[in-house]
Amino acid sequence: MDLNFTRSFFPGLESPWIFMDNAGGSQICRTVTERMFDFYRSSHVQLGASYGPSVIATERVAESQRWMAEYINASDPCEVIMGSSTSLLLRMLASNLGRVLPKGSEIIVTNCDHEANIGCWRELENSGMIIKPWKINPETFKLELPELERLLTRQTRLVAFTHSSNILGTINPIADITRLAHTHGAMVCVDGVAYAPHKPVDVALWNVDFYVFSFYKTYGPHYAMLYGKKQILDNLPGNNHYFIGKDQSPYKFQPGNVNFEFAWGMCGLRDYYNALFEFHFPGDNASDFRYRLNKVSVLISNHEHLLGNTLLAFLATKPRVRIIGQPTATETRVPTISFIVNDTDSESVVLKMDKEMIGIRFGDFYAKHLVRDLGIERYNGVVRISMVHYNTIEEVDKLILALDRII
Ligand SMILES: Cc1ncc(COP(=O)(O)O)c(C=O)c1O
């Protein structure tokens, strides 16, 4: 992967800082901001009128809806619901399901999710639902399928789990979990926030019922999307005005409408992946976007594997360090790497990195159940280094040099 070419798409990377808090938020791609500015300049009007600029704005938002569906491999653009954040979209979904699921329905939540995919479901206890926790094996840091099988009953209606934990970096076996849940008649709601910045999302392949992630971690603005299977969405009441019909997905879930310029901006991600493809595969004339995305993603995964492997290999040489997650770079891990240092407050490590102009972070990252269950609250959470494809091996070397002096 040509890192000079790749990084040229991110003006923020011209900064002297090294950005390794990408699981907190990534840099924004210039092809996204260019489209946003273009929207402000040329079509910043309300949708749905007959005059020219409004026709353009309407078509732009419709195109972004189609592109997002293609980006996640959904068959119908009306399965894409946009909203301000993953947290809000999940709350909206939970309020809808809470109105249609029978009392006594069981919902399984994990202890390794961000609170966004736990709290909104737990609150349904007030509406008569029964919540069951599915905990990771604290030795392997993995969600285990036999444990899920033990929890599933004929009353289970939903399994809410994370595709990849924002602390552990482990990629959970989404298709296997979904198959098992479906066998018992339960739906799945997957938080893809920590996964989507790294690998292609494919809701059709995994057969998930709901999948959600945030654009500000996938090189876009502070915005998010929720995928829902059409036949399920059609049977939910929605949150919009009384005169917005039940058949009007996604509008019935988007009161006040979407953010037009962010939606249009996200088409800039398609421009970015197309540019990466055309640069790296000059002889390949394929035009199918998903084909292109998959080819580019192999390059991205190989590079991210190198970054993760280099850092993990260094951490393994440090006797005072305990990695919170899988200790080696594998296919089932993203380069979000967390650790604690014996007898050390995680904050103190991060503050020293600030002085080196390396942006990392400490804490529980709203995965409070995980940090509590692992007994690492007293460290003030973990030190988390989260890298993405635009990070360089030189940056990892600088980080290692700085870490080596203090841990
Ligand atoms: C794994 C995970 N899920 C959900 C969220 C919440 O996303 P948002 O800020 O869009 O609500 C975050 C935010 O950090 C996250 O890391």
The ligand as an SDF file (V2000), in Angstrom:
LIG
                    3D

 16 16  0  0  0  0  0  0  0  0999 V2000
  -17.6280    0.3450   19.8770 C   0  0  0  0  0  0  0  0  0  0  0  0
  -18.3990    1.6140   19.9790 C   0  0  0  0  0  0  0  0  0  0  0  0
  -19.7210    1.5720   19.8890 N   0  0  0  0  0  0  0  0  0  0  0  0
  -20.4740    2.6870   19.9580 C   0  0  0  0  0  0  0  0  0  0  0  0
  -19.9050    3.9190   20.1370 C   0  0  0  0  0  0  0  0  0  0  0  0
  -20.7690    5.1310   20.2090 C   0  0  0  0  0  0  0  0  0  0  0  0
  -20.7450    5.8070   18.9880 O   0  0  0  0  0  0  0  0  0  0  0  0
  -21.3810    7.2700   18.8720 P   0  0  0  0  0  0  0  0  0  0  0  0
  -20.3970    8.2110   19.4510 O   0  0  0  0  0  0  0  0  0  0  0  0
  -21.5780    7.4680   17.3850 O   0  0  0  0  0  0  0  0  0  0  0  0
  -22.6520    7.2520   19.6080 O   0  0  0  0  0  0  0  0  0  0  0  0
  -18.5110    4.0220   20.2490 C   0  0  0  0  0  0  0  0  0  0  0  0
  -17.8720    5.3170   20.4770 C   0  0  0  0  0  0  0  0  0  0  0  0
  -16.7440    5.4330   20.8340 O   0  0  0  0  0  0  0  0  0  0  0  0
  -17.7500    2.8350   20.1660 C   0  0  0  0  0  0  0  0  0  0  0  0
  -16.4100    2.8660   20.2760 O   0  0  0  0  0  0  0  0  0  0  0  0
  1  2  1  0
  2  3  1  0
  2 15  2  0
  3  4  2  0
  4  5  1  0
  5  6  1  0
  5 12  2  0
  6  7  1  0
  7  8  1  0
  8  9  2  0
  8 10  1  0
  8 11  1  0
 12 13  1  0
 12 15  1  0
 13 14  2  0
 15 16  1  0
M  END
$$$$
